[in-house]
Amino acid sequence: MKSVYRSGVLKKSNGSAKLVITTIMGIVFGYFIGVSFPSVSLTKVILPSSIYSPFDLSMHEDQTKSLDRSFPENLGSGNTPATPKIYVPTNPRGAESLPPGIVVPETDLYLRRLWGEPSEDLKNKPKYLVTFTVGWGQRDNIDRSIKKFSGDFQILLFHYDGLTTEWDQYEWSKQAIHISVKKQTKWWYAKRFLHPDIVAAYDYIFIWDEDLGVEHFNADKYIRLVKKHGLEISQPGLEPNNGLTWQMTKRRGDKEVHKDTEEKPGWCSDPHLPPCAAFVEIMAPVFSRQAWRCVWHMIQNDLVHGWGLDFALRRCAKPAHEKIGVVDSQWIIHQVVPSLGSQGNSENGQAPWKGVRDRCRSEWALFQDRLANADKAYFKQIGKEE
């Protein structure tokens, strides 16, 4: 009996040991199996469709499609905060939730390729922007004008007659920017397409009419003179025998640049004010980047002809009688082609151009009233007399 008891205990002890050893080996083996194989994705387990409801099948298809899309490798990485941080002190309005390093508040009109490296898109970055408001009837004159501008100038054409592809007969047109909206003026285009943040890459912006003779004009020399004399707002001198309205814009043969003139008695209350100084006309103005940022804000949305604007440009260059001038040695001829008048509408039996002219004059009066009222309201607000 004694030996039998001992034998039963021994067998029981051996069985327990084997169970413990087997359990430990199973755990170790399971651990190595888990380390050796990637985690199993439930979305990759294929089950019989009979156990899915229609809703489940739809969800499964949507998830599969989303997994098939290609995303950046760092999507969802720890670099993306769960809650957007606010950078109010440094970011422009509307971009407060963006990190400053990704904010690009200004842009340009440089043409880009659809392929290759972005850094290799531009062989040359134009420094200046030239805009003409054009119709097809003035194509030969515009062709002559644009050939006066070198590769440092980006060309932008605003088409008031809706014709754009026709211009591709000119080689330069293929690199120009074309914006077409029928029956609008250059100031309408400028307000809508030349926001200061859009044209911030350009040192100077030319906003010219289409009826200008440029036989005696060279754009590169013009820019050098503008810089030399510190002009923020300027225009080429006008040939005195044609299309001249003001003495200030009349070309002088003995100077590079002039900044003042004498007008008819009583026309100038102050020799430093328009039209005797601080004045250029709206047919061919040239603005520095800084001056244009101010002028753009002064252009009204509904006063599209710009009449009266030239008398107010002085508000955007200080001191105006030193920063606004006429470049005499690079001069142009105003051909006075009434192309814009033909875009008008005949009302009450009068010619289309008469309605356009009347609108120009009424806009001048409206603009003057708005400026006067704005000044009055401002000085009242700060408690000062004008």
C-alpha positions as CSV (number, residue, x, y, z in Angstrom):
1,M,0.0,0.0,0.0
2,K,2.8,2.4,0.9
3,S,4.6,1.9,-2.4
4,V,1.4,2.3,-4.3
5,Y,0.7,5.6,-2.6
6,R,4.1,6.9,-3.4
7,S,3.7,5.9,-7.0
8,G,0.4,7.8,-7.3
9,V,1.9,11.0,-5.9
10,L,4.8,10.8,-8.2
11,K,2.6,10.4,-11.2
12,K,0.5,13.3,-10.1
13,S,3.5,15.5,-9.6
14,N,4.9,14.6,-13.0
15,G,1.6,15.4,-14.7
16,S,1.4,18.9,-13.0
17,A,4.9,19.7,-14.0
18,K,4.3,18.7,-17.6
19,L,1.2,21.0,-17.6
20,V,3.1,24.0,-16.3
21,I,6.0,23.4,-18.7
22,T,3.5,23.0,-21.6
23,T,1.7,26.3,-20.6
24,I,5.0,28.2,-20.4
25,M,6.1,26.9,-23.8
26,G,2.8,27.8,-25.3
27,I,3.1,31.4,-24.0
28,V,6.6,31.7,-25.3
29,F,5.7,30.2,-28.7
30,G,2.6,32.5,-28.9
31,Y,4.8,35.5,-28.1
32,F,7.2,34.8,-30.9
33,I,4.4,34.1,-33.3
34,G,2.9,37.5,-32.5
35,V,6.2,39.3,-32.9
36,S,7.0,37.6,-36.2
37,F,3.7,38.4,-38.0
38,P,2.1,41.9,-38.6
39,S,-1.2,42.7,-37.0
40,V,-4.3,41.3,-38.7
41,S,-6.6,43.9,-40.3
42,L,-10.2,43.1,-40.0
43,T,-10.9,44.9,-43.2
44,K,-8.8,42.3,-45.1
45,V,-10.7,39.3,-43.7
46,I,-13.1,38.0,-46.4
47,L,-16.3,36.6,-45.0
48,P,-19.3,35.2,-46.9
49,S,-21.5,38.0,-48.2
50,S,-24.5,36.2,-46.9
51,I,-23.8,37.3,-43.4
52,Y,-23.7,41.0,-44.3
53,S,-26.7,43.3,-44.4
54,P,-27.0,45.7,-47.4
55,F,-25.8,48.5,-45.1
56,D,-22.8,46.6,-44.0
57,L,-21.9,45.9,-47.6
58,S,-22.1,49.6,-48.5
59,M,-19.9,50.5,-45.6
60,H,-17.4,47.9,-46.5
61,E,-17.2,49.2,-50.1
62,D,-16.6,52.8,-49.0
63,Q,-13.9,51.7,-46.6
64,T,-12.2,49.7,-49.3
65,K,-12.2,52.6,-51.7
66,S,-10.8,55.0,-49.1
67,L,-7.9,52.6,-48.4
68,D,-7.1,52.4,-52.2
69,R,-6.4,56.1,-52.4
70,S,-2.9,57.4,-52.3
71,F,-2.1,59.9,-49.5
72,P,1.2,61.6,-48.4
73,E,3.2,59.3,-46.2
74,N,3.1,61.7,-43.2
75,L,-0.7,62.1,-43.2
76,G,-2.0,61.8,-39.7
77,S,1.5,61.9,-38.2
78,G,2.3,63.5,-34.9
79,N,3.1,66.8,-36.7
80,T,-0.6,67.5,-37.1
81,P,-2.0,68.9,-33.8
82,A,-5.5,67.6,-32.8
83,T,-6.7,71.1,-32.1
84,P,-5.6,73.9,-34.5
85,K,-3.4,76.5,-32.8
86,I,-4.3,80.1,-33.3
87,Y,-1.6,82.5,-34.6
88,V,-3.5,85.8,-34.4
89,P,-0.6,88.1,-33.8
90,T,1.3,87.2,-37.0
91,N,-1.2,85.8,-39.6
92,P,-3.4,87.7,-42.0
93,R,-7.1,87.7,-41.4
94,G,-8.7,84.4,-42.3
95,A,-5.5,82.4,-41.8
96,E,-5.3,82.6,-38.0
97,S,-5.4,78.8,-37.7
98,L,-2.5,78.2,-40.0
99,P,1.1,77.9,-38.9
100,P,3.0,81.0,-40.1
101,G,5.5,78.9,-42.1
102,I,2.8,77.8,-44.6
103,V,1.1,81.2,-45.1
104,V,1.6,82.8,-48.5
105,P,-0.3,86.1,-48.4
106,E,0.8,87.4,-51.8
107,T,1.1,86.0,-55.2
108,D,2.0,86.9,-58.8
109,L,1.0,86.3,-62.4
110,Y,3.9,84.1,-63.4
111,L,2.8,81.3,-65.7
112,R,3.5,77.8,-64.4
113,R,4.0,74.4,-66.1
114,L,1.8,71.4,-65.4
115,W,4.8,69.0,-65.1
116,G,8.4,68.9,-63.8
117,E,9.8,70.5,-60.7
118,P,8.2,73.8,-59.6
119,S,11.6,75.2,-58.9
120,E,12.4,74.8,-62.6
121,D,9.3,76.4,-64.0
122,L,10.6,80.0,-64.5
123,K,13.6,80.7,-66.6
124,N,13.0,84.4,-66.0
125,K,10.9,86.3,-63.4
126,P,9.6,89.6,-64.9
127,K,10.1,92.5,-62.5
128,Y,7.4,94.8,-63.9
129,L,3.8,94.4,-65.1
130,V,2.3,96.1,-68.1
131,T,-1.4,96.1,-68.7
132,F,-3.3,97.3,-71.8
133,T,-7.1,97.4,-72.2
134,V,-7.6,96.4,-75.8
135,G,-9.9,95.7,-78.7
136,W,-9.1,93.7,-81.8
137,G,-9.3,96.9,-83.9
138,Q,-6.2,98.3,-82.2
139,R,-4.1,95.1,-82.6
140,D,-1.4,96.7,-84.8
141,N,-0.8,99.6,-82.4
142,I,-0.7,97.2,-79.4
143,D,1.8,95.0,-81.2
144,R,4.1,98.0,-81.7
145,S,3.6,99.0,-78.1
146,I,4.4,95.6,-76.6
147,K,7.6,95.3,-78.6
148,K,8.9,98.3,-76.7
149,F,8.9,96.2,-73.5
150,S,11.7,93.7,-72.8
151,G,11.5,90.3,-71.1
152,D,11.6,92.0,-67.7
153,F,8.0,93.0,-68.3
154,Q,5.0,90.7,-67.9
155,I,2.3,91.5,-70.4
156,L,-1.4,91.4,-69.4
157,L,-4.2,92.2,-71.8
158,F,-7.8,93.0,-70.8
159,H,-10.1,92.4,-73.7
160,Y,-13.3,94.5,-73.8
161,D,-14.5,93.0,-77.1
162,G,-14.3,89.3,-76.1
163,L,-11.7,88.4,-78.7
164,T,-8.6,86.6,-77.3
165,T,-7.4,83.7,-79.4
166,E,-7.1,85.9,-82.4
167,W,-4.1,87.6,-80.8
168,D,-2.1,84.4,-81.0
169,Q,-0.9,85.5,-84.5
170,Y,1.6,87.5,-82.5
171,E,4.4,85.4,-80.9
172,W,4.5,87.5,-77.7
173,S,0.8,86.8,-77.2
174,K,1.5,83.2,-76.3
175,Q,3.3,84.3,-73.2
176,A,0.9,87.1,-72.3
177,I,-2.0,86.8,-69.9
178,H,-5.4,87.4,-71.4
179,I,-8.5,88.4,-69.4
180,S,-11.7,88.8,-71.3
181,V,-14.9,90.6,-70.0
182,K,-16.9,92.5,-72.6
183,K,-17.6,96.2,-72.5
184,Q,-15.6,97.2,-69.4
185,T,-13.0,99.8,-68.7
186,K,-9.4,99.4,-67.5
187,W,-10.3,100.7,-64.0
188,W,-13.0,98.1,-63.8
189,Y,-10.4,95.4,-64.7
190,A,-7.8,96.9,-62.4
191,K,-10.0,96.9,-59.4
192,R,-11.0,93.2,-59.9
193,F,-7.8,91.6,-61.2
194,L,-4.9,93.8,-59.9
195,H,-5.3,93.5,-56.2
196,P,-2.0,94.6,-54.5
197,D,-1.5,91.1,-53.1
198,I,-1.9,89.7,-56.7
199,V,0.7,92.0,-58.2
200,A,3.1,92.1,-55.2
201,A,5.9,90.5,-57.2
202,Y,6.2,93.5,-59.6
203,D,8.2,96.7,-58.7
204,Y,6.1,98.9,-61.1
205,I,2.7,98.5,-62.7
206,F,1.8,100.1,-66.0
207,I,-1.9,100.6,-66.6
208,W,-2.2,102.0,-70.1
209,D,-4.7,102.7,-72.8
210,E,-4.5,101.2,-76.3
211,D,-4.2,104.3,-78.4
212,L,-0.7,105.4,-77.5
213,G,2.1,106.0,-80.0
214,V,5.4,104.7,-78.7
215,E,7.9,105.5,-81.4
216,H,9.9,107.6,-79.0
217,F,9.6,105.3,-75.9
218,N,11.9,102.7,-74.4
219,A,10.6,100.9,-71.3
220,D,13.9,99.9,-69.8
221,K,15.2,103.5,-70.1
222,Y,11.9,104.7,-68.6
223,I,12.3,102.5,-65.5
224,R,15.9,103.7,-65.0
225,L,14.7,107.4,-65.0
226,V,11.8,106.6,-62.6
227,K,14.2,105.1,-60.2
228,K,16.8,107.8,-60.6
229,H,14.3,110.6,-59.8
230,G,12.5,108.7,-57.1
231,L,9.0,108.7,-58.8
232,E,6.3,106.6,-57.1
233,I,3.7,107.7,-59.7
234,S,4.6,108.8,-63.2
235,Q,3.8,108.8,-66.9
236,P,5.7,109.5,-70.1
237,G,5.6,113.0,-71.5
238,L,2.9,113.7,-74.2
239,E,3.6,115.0,-77.6
240,P,2.3,118.6,-77.3
241,N,0.7,118.7,-80.8
242,N,-1.9,116.0,-80.3
243,G,-4.3,114.9,-77.5
244,L,-2.9,117.2,-74.9
245,T,-5.3,118.4,-72.1
246,W,-3.0,119.5,-69.3
247,Q,0.2,121.5,-69.3
248,M,1.7,119.2,-66.6
249,T,1.8,116.2,-69.0
250,K,3.3,118.1,-71.9
251,R,6.7,116.9,-72.9
252,R,9.7,119.2,-72.3
253,G,12.6,118.9,-74.6
254,D,15.2,120.1,-72.2
255,K,14.7,117.8,-69.2
256,E,14.7,114.1,-68.3
257,V,11.8,114.6,-65.8
258,H,9.7,117.4,-64.6
259,K,7.4,117.5,-61.5
260,D,5.6,120.8,-61.8
261,T,4.3,123.3,-64.4
262,E,2.4,126.5,-64.8
263,E,-1.3,126.4,-65.8
264,K,-3.9,129.0,-66.7
265,P,-4.4,131.8,-64.2
266,G,-6.6,130.6,-61.3
267,W,-6.3,126.9,-62.0
268,C,-3.8,126.2,-59.2
269,S,-4.5,127.3,-55.7
270,D,-1.2,125.9,-54.6
271,P,1.9,125.3,-56.8
272,H,2.3,121.9,-55.1
273,L,-1.2,120.7,-56.0
274,P,-2.9,119.5,-59.2
275,P,-3.0,120.3,-62.0
276,C,0.3,122.3,-61.5
277,A,2.1,119.5,-59.5
278,A,1.5,116.1,-58.0
279,F,-0.4,115.1,-61.1
280,V,-0.4,112.7,-64.0
281,E,-3.3,111.7,-66.3
282,I,-5.1,108.3,-66.2
283,M,-4.3,107.4,-69.8
284,A,-0.8,106.0,-69.2
285,P,0.1,106.0,-65.5
286,V,2.9,104.0,-63.9
287,F,2.8,103.1,-60.2
288,S,5.3,101.7,-57.8
289,R,4.3,98.7,-55.9
290,Q,3.8,100.8,-52.7
291,A,1.8,103.5,-54.5
292,W,-0.5,101.0,-56.2
293,R,-1.4,99.4,-52.9
294,C,-2.8,102.8,-51.9
295,V,-4.4,103.7,-55.3
296,W,-6.2,100.3,-55.6
297,H,-8.0,101.0,-52.4
298,M,-9.2,104.4,-53.7
299,I,-10.7,103.0,-56.9
300,Q,-14.5,102.8,-56.5
301,N,-16.3,99.7,-57.6
302,D,-19.0,101.5,-59.5
303,L,-17.1,104.5,-60.9
304,V,-15.4,102.6,-63.8
305,H,-14.0,105.4,-66.0
306,G,-11.6,106.8,-63.4
307,W,-12.3,110.4,-64.1
308,G,-11.2,112.5,-61.2
309,L,-8.9,109.8,-59.9
310,D,-5.8,111.6,-61.4
311,F,-6.5,114.6,-59.1
312,A,-6.5,112.3,-56.1
313,L,-3.4,110.3,-56.8
314,R,-1.4,112.7,-54.7
315,R,-2.9,111.0,-51.6
316,C,-0.8,107.9,-52.3
317,A,2.7,109.4,-52.6
318,K,4.3,111.7,-50.0
319,P,5.5,114.3,-50.5
320,A,3.4,114.2,-53.7
321,H,5.0,117.1,-55.5
322,E,8.4,115.3,-55.3
323,K,7.2,111.7,-55.8
324,I,4.9,112.3,-58.8
325,G,6.3,113.4,-62.1
326,V,6.4,113.2,-65.9
327,V,9.3,111.5,-67.8
328,D,10.1,113.9,-70.7
329,S,12.9,112.0,-72.4
330,Q,10.7,108.9,-72.9
331,W,7.6,110.2,-74.5
332,I,4.4,109.0,-76.2
333,I,1.7,110.3,-78.5
334,H,-1.9,110.2,-77.5
335,Q,-3.7,109.2,-80.7
336,V,-7.2,109.9,-79.3
337,V,-8.9,106.9,-80.8
338,P,-12.5,106.8,-79.4
339,S,-12.7,103.0,-79.2
340,L,-14.3,103.0,-75.8
341,G,-17.1,105.2,-76.9
342,S,-18.2,102.6,-79.5
343,Q,-18.7,100.1,-76.7
344,G,-21.5,102.3,-75.3
345,N,-25.3,102.0,-76.0
346,S,-27.5,104.3,-78.0
347,E,-30.2,105.7,-75.8
348,N,-32.9,108.4,-76.7
349,G,-31.5,108.6,-80.2
350,Q,-28.1,109.8,-79.3
351,A,-24.8,108.2,-80.4
352,P,-23.2,105.6,-78.1
353,W,-20.1,107.7,-77.4
354,K,-22.2,110.6,-76.1
355,G,-23.7,108.4,-73.3
356,V,-20.2,107.2,-72.4
357,R,-18.9,110.8,-72.3
358,D,-21.8,111.9,-70.0
359,R,-21.1,109.0,-67.7
360,C,-17.4,110.0,-67.5
361,R,-18.3,113.5,-66.4
362,S,-20.9,112.4,-63.9
363,E,-18.5,110.0,-62.4
364,W,-15.9,112.8,-61.9
365,A,-18.5,114.8,-59.9
366,L,-19.5,111.7,-57.9
367,F,-15.9,110.9,-57.0
368,Q,-15.2,114.4,-55.9
369,D,-18.2,114.4,-53.6
370,R,-17.3,111.0,-52.1
371,L,-13.8,112.3,-51.3
372,A,-15.0,115.4,-49.8
373,N,-17.6,113.6,-47.7
374,A,-15.0,111.0,-46.6
375,D,-12.6,113.8,-45.5
376,K,-15.4,115.6,-43.6
377,A,-16.5,112.4,-41.8
378,Y,-12.9,111.6,-40.9
379,F,-12.1,115.0,-39.4
380,K,-15.3,115.0,-37.6
381,Q,-14.5,111.6,-36.1
382,I,-11.2,112.7,-34.7
383,G,-12.5,116.1,-33.6
384,K,-10.6,118.3,-35.9
385,E,-11.5,120.9,-38.5
386,E,-10.5,120.2,-42.0
